[in-house]
């Protein structure tokens, strides 16, 4: 009789003890899934950051082969090389924090990872608000910078990063000057003593109107001259074409407005995608960080 009364008690204790263990096991599996999900995503971005960094170093080491590999006639190599290298290092560092913090379950690294992502997210929102509210002032500032770049075009052959960037803008947007090609008429480096004809850079040349591909080789000459010593560079490296030839007649200010209008949905979509990705990583990291210790404490009670 005594044994019969004890049996239900033993069975009841066994049932109650299995339920919390099963619940804790499910929670532990959920945390493991989040941990490895965060690790895999950050591993992907670590590899992506490594590739971006390698591209930046490649541009710094060998500009000519990079331009041949990309297939562009010219591009602002100096600015792109630094931007790619810095972006690659930052992406690798942030992804490494997420990988190690998630895999080793280190709360300090996960907290630091969350904090950096939060700062980036707030900075992006702040930047977007400033651009929207100060867009008129930014347009005036941009116009002043472009006009200064045009006026000093090839005046200092050792400093051509801004000029290469503006050549790239004119080539891609199929435009010439800020308001019109007349912005180039008073540039000293483009003036000719032999004739009174006005000249513009080769980036203003409309090759599609003549199917002349030989002009693209000349466009790249100023850029590749940066590989030579300063004393070896001459003004003959500046590629120019007569203004009465086939050039783009529209200014870049109008072309830039058209480009922004046509690509507004894509730009907004990319910004929203980046923001949602950052929010997802922040949510996973803070959830994992806050539940690690609580999970292990609860499991220890039922062991």
C-alpha positions as CSV (number, residue, x, y, z in Angstrom):
1,X,0.0,0.0,0.0
2,X,2.9,2.3,0.8
3,X,4.5,1.4,-2.5
4,X,1.3,2.1,-4.4
5,X,1.0,5.6,-2.9
6,X,4.6,6.4,-3.7
7,X,4.3,5.4,-7.4
8,X,2.1,8.3,-8.5
9,X,4.4,10.7,-6.7
10,X,7.4,9.4,-8.5
11,X,5.6,9.5,-11.9
12,X,4.4,13.0,-11.3
13,X,7.9,14.3,-10.5
14,X,9.3,12.7,-13.6
15,X,6.6,14.3,-15.9
16,X,7.2,17.8,-14.4
17,X,10.9,17.6,-14.8
18,X,10.8,16.6,-18.4
19,X,8.6,19.5,-19.5
20,X,11.1,22.3,-18.5
21,X,14.0,20.4,-20.0
22,X,12.1,20.0,-23.3
23,X,11.2,23.7,-23.3
24,X,14.8,24.7,-22.5
25,X,16.1,22.4,-25.3
26,X,13.8,24.1,-27.8
27,X,15.0,27.5,-26.7
28,X,18.6,26.4,-26.9
29,X,18.0,25.1,-30.5
30,X,16.4,28.5,-31.4
31,X,19.5,30.4,-30.0
32,X,21.8,28.0,-31.9
33,X,20.0,28.7,-35.1
34,X,20.2,32.5,-34.6
35,X,23.9,32.2,-33.7
36,X,24.9,30.3,-36.8
37,X,22.6,32.5,-39.0
38,X,24.4,35.6,-37.7
39,X,27.7,33.9,-38.2
40,X,27.0,32.9,-41.8
41,X,25.7,36.3,-42.8
42,X,28.7,38.1,-41.3
43,X,31.1,35.5,-42.9
44,X,29.6,36.4,-46.3
45,X,30.2,40.2,-45.6
46,X,33.7,39.5,-44.4
47,X,34.5,37.8,-47.7
48,X,32.8,40.6,-49.6
49,X,34.9,43.2,-47.7
50,X,38.0,41.3,-48.5
51,X,37.2,41.4,-52.2
52,X,36.5,45.1,-52.0
53,X,39.8,45.7,-50.2
54,X,41.7,43.6,-52.8
55,X,40.2,45.7,-55.6
56,X,41.3,48.9,-53.9
57,X,44.9,47.6,-53.5
58,X,44.9,46.4,-57.1
59,X,44.0,49.9,-58.3
60,X,46.9,51.4,-56.2
61,X,49.4,48.8,-57.4
62,X,48.5,48.4,-61.1
63,X,46.1,51.0,-62.6
64,X,46.5,50.0,-66.2
65,X,45.6,46.3,-65.8
66,X,42.6,47.2,-63.6
67,X,41.1,49.5,-66.3
68,X,41.7,46.8,-68.9
69,X,40.0,44.2,-66.7
70,X,36.9,46.5,-65.9
71,X,36.6,47.5,-69.5
72,X,36.1,51.2,-69.0
73,X,38.1,53.8,-70.9
74,X,38.8,55.8,-67.8
75,X,37.6,56.2,-64.3
76,X,38.6,58.3,-61.2
77,X,41.2,55.7,-60.0
78,X,42.7,57.7,-57.1
79,X,39.4,58.3,-55.4
80,X,38.0,54.8,-56.0
81,X,41.2,53.1,-54.8
82,X,41.0,54.9,-51.4
83,X,37.3,54.5,-51.1
84,X,37.3,50.8,-51.9
85,X,40.3,50.1,-49.5
86,X,38.7,52.0,-46.6
87,X,35.2,50.4,-47.2
88,X,36.8,47.0,-47.4
89,X,38.6,47.4,-44.1
90,X,35.5,48.7,-42.3
91,X,33.3,45.9,-43.7
92,X,35.9,43.2,-42.7
93,X,36.3,44.6,-39.2
94,X,32.5,44.8,-38.6
95,X,31.9,41.4,-40.0
96,X,34.7,39.9,-37.9
97,X,33.1,41.3,-34.8
98,X,29.8,39.6,-35.7
99,X,31.4,36.3,-36.7
100,X,33.6,35.9,-33.5
101,X,30.9,37.3,-31.2
102,X,28.2,34.9,-32.5
103,X,30.4,31.8,-32.8
104,X,32.1,32.2,-29.4
105,X,29.0,33.7,-27.8
106,X,30.9,36.7,-26.4
107,X,28.5,39.3,-25.0
108,X,31.1,42.1,-25.2
109,X,31.7,41.6,-28.9
110,X,28.0,41.2,-29.7
111,X,27.3,44.4,-27.8
112,X,30.1,46.3,-29.6
113,X,28.7,44.9,-32.9
114,X,25.2,46.1,-32.1
115,X,26.5,49.5,-31.0
116,X,28.5,50.1,-34.3
117,X,25.5,49.0,-36.4
118,X,23.2,51.4,-34.4
119,X,25.6,54.3,-35.0
120,X,25.7,53.5,-38.7
121,X,22.0,53.4,-38.9
122,X,21.5,56.7,-37.0
123,X,24.2,58.3,-39.1
124,X,22.5,57.2,-42.3
125,X,19.1,58.6,-41.2
126,X,20.8,61.8,-40.1
127,X,22.6,62.1,-43.4
128,X,19.4,61.5,-45.3
129,X,17.6,64.2,-43.4
130,X,20.4,66.7,-43.9
131,X,20.5,66.0,-47.6
132,X,16.7,66.6,-47.9
133,X,16.6,69.7,-45.8
134,X,19.9,71.3,-47.1
135,X,19.6,70.2,-50.8
136,X,19.6,73.8,-52.1
137,X,22.8,74.7,-50.2
138,X,24.4,71.4,-51.3
139,X,23.5,72.1,-55.0
140,X,25.2,75.5,-54.8
141,X,28.2,74.0,-53.1
142,X,28.5,71.3,-55.7
143,X,28.2,73.9,-58.5
144,X,31.0,75.9,-56.9
145,X,33.2,72.8,-56.7
146,X,32.6,71.8,-60.3
147,X,33.3,75.3,-61.6
148,X,36.5,75.4,-59.7
149,X,37.5,72.0,-61.0
150,X,36.7,73.1,-64.6
151,X,38.7,76.3,-64.2
152,X,41.8,74.6,-62.8
153,X,41.6,71.7,-65.3
154,X,45.1,70.2,-65.7
155,X,46.6,73.2,-64.1
156,X,48.4,71.0,-61.5
157,X,49.3,67.7,-63.2
158,X,50.2,66.1,-59.9
159,X,46.7,66.6,-58.5
160,X,44.1,65.2,-60.9
161,X,41.7,63.2,-58.8
162,X,38.9,65.7,-58.9
163,X,39.4,66.3,-62.7
164,X,39.4,62.6,-63.4
165,X,36.1,62.3,-61.4
166,X,34.5,65.0,-63.4
167,X,35.7,63.5,-66.7
168,X,34.1,60.3,-65.6
169,X,30.8,62.1,-64.8
170,X,30.7,63.7,-68.2
171,X,31.5,60.5,-69.9
172,X,28.8,58.5,-68.1
173,X,26.1,61.1,-68.1
174,X,26.8,62.1,-71.7
175,X,27.1,65.8,-70.9
176,X,29.6,68.6,-71.1
177,X,30.3,71.4,-68.5
178,X,28.0,72.2,-65.7
179,X,25.4,74.3,-67.5
180,X,26.7,73.9,-71.1
181,X,30.0,73.3,-73.0
182,X,30.6,77.1,-72.8
183,X,31.9,76.5,-69.2
184,X,35.1,75.2,-70.8
185,X,35.8,78.1,-73.1
186,X,37.8,80.2,-70.5
187,X,40.0,77.3,-69.2
188,X,43.7,78.2,-69.7
189,X,44.9,74.7,-70.2
190,X,42.5,74.1,-73.1
191,X,43.2,77.3,-74.9
192,X,45.2,77.1,-78.1
193,X,47.8,79.7,-79.3
194,X,47.5,78.4,-82.9
195,X,43.9,79.2,-83.4
196,X,41.0,80.9,-81.7
197,X,38.8,77.8,-81.8
198,X,37.5,76.7,-78.4
199,X,38.3,73.2,-77.2
200,X,36.7,70.9,-74.6
201,X,38.0,67.7,-72.9
202,X,37.6,64.4,-74.7
203,X,35.1,63.3,-72.1
204,X,32.7,65.6,-73.9
205,X,33.2,63.8,-77.2
206,X,30.1,62.1,-78.5
207,X,31.6,59.0,-80.0
208,X,28.2,57.4,-80.7
209,X,27.5,60.1,-83.3
210,X,30.6,59.2,-85.4
211,X,31.4,55.6,-84.2
212,X,34.9,56.7,-83.6
213,X,36.5,54.4,-81.0
214,X,40.0,55.8,-81.3
215,X,39.1,58.7,-79.0
216,X,38.8,56.4,-76.0
217,X,42.5,55.7,-76.0
218,X,43.3,59.4,-75.8
219,X,40.9,59.8,-72.9
220,X,42.9,57.4,-70.8
221,X,46.2,59.2,-71.4
222,X,45.9,61.8,-68.6
223,X,45.1,59.1,-66.2
224,X,47.9,56.7,-67.1
225,X,50.3,59.7,-67.0
226,X,49.9,59.6,-63.3
227,X,52.2,56.5,-63.3
228,X,55.1,58.6,-64.6
229,X,57.3,61.0,-62.7
230,X,55.9,64.6,-62.4
231,X,58.8,65.9,-64.5
232,X,57.9,63.6,-67.4
233,X,54.4,64.9,-67.7
234,X,53.5,67.5,-70.3
235,X,50.4,69.4,-71.3
236,X,50.4,67.4,-74.5
237,X,48.9,64.6,-72.4
238,X,45.7,66.6,-72.1
239,X,43.1,65.1,-74.5
240,X,41.0,67.8,-76.1
241,X,38.6,68.1,-79.1
242,X,37.3,71.1,-81.0
243,X,34.0,72.5,-79.8
244,X,32.6,72.4,-83.3
245,X,33.0,68.6,-83.5
246,X,30.6,66.0,-82.2
247,X,30.3,66.8,-78.5
248,X,27.5,66.6,-76.0
249,X,25.6,69.9,-75.9
250,X,23.7,69.4,-72.7
251,X,25.1,70.5,-69.3
252,X,25.7,68.0,-66.5
253,X,23.5,69.8,-64.1
254,X,20.4,68.9,-66.2
255,X,21.7,65.4,-66.9
256,X,22.3,64.8,-63.2
257,X,18.7,65.8,-62.4
258,X,17.4,63.5,-65.1
259,X,19.6,60.6,-63.8
260,X,18.3,61.2,-60.2
261,X,14.7,61.3,-61.4
262,X,15.0,58.1,-63.5
263,X,16.9,56.2,-60.7
264,X,15.0,57.6,-57.7
265,X,13.1,54.3,-57.0
266,X,16.3,52.3,-57.2
267,X,18.2,54.6,-54.9
268,X,15.4,54.6,-52.3
269,X,15.1,50.8,-52.6
270,X,18.8,50.3,-52.0
271,X,18.7,52.6,-49.0
272,X,15.7,50.8,-47.5
273,X,17.3,47.4,-48.2
274,X,20.5,48.5,-46.4
275,X,18.5,49.9,-43.5
276,X,16.4,46.7,-43.1
277,X,19.6,44.6,-43.3
278,X,21.2,46.6,-40.5
279,X,18.0,46.4,-38.4
280,X,17.9,42.6,-38.9
281,X,21.5,42.2,-37.8
282,X,20.9,44.5,-34.8
283,X,17.8,42.5,-33.8
284,X,19.6,39.1,-34.1
285,X,22.7,40.3,-32.2
286,X,20.8,42.0,-29.3
287,X,18.5,39.0,-29.0
288,X,21.4,36.6,-28.8
289,X,23.3,38.8,-26.4
290,X,20.4,39.2,-24.0
291,X,19.3,35.5,-23.9
292,X,22.7,33.7,-23.7
293,X,23.2,34.0,-20.0
294,X,19.5,33.6,-19.1
295,X,19.4,30.4,-21.2
296,X,22.4,28.8,-19.5
297,X,21.2,29.8,-16.0
298,X,17.8,28.1,-16.7
299,X,19.5,25.0,-18.1
300,X,21.8,24.7,-15.1
301,X,18.7,24.5,-12.7
302,X,17.3,21.4,-14.4
303,X,20.6,19.5,-14.7
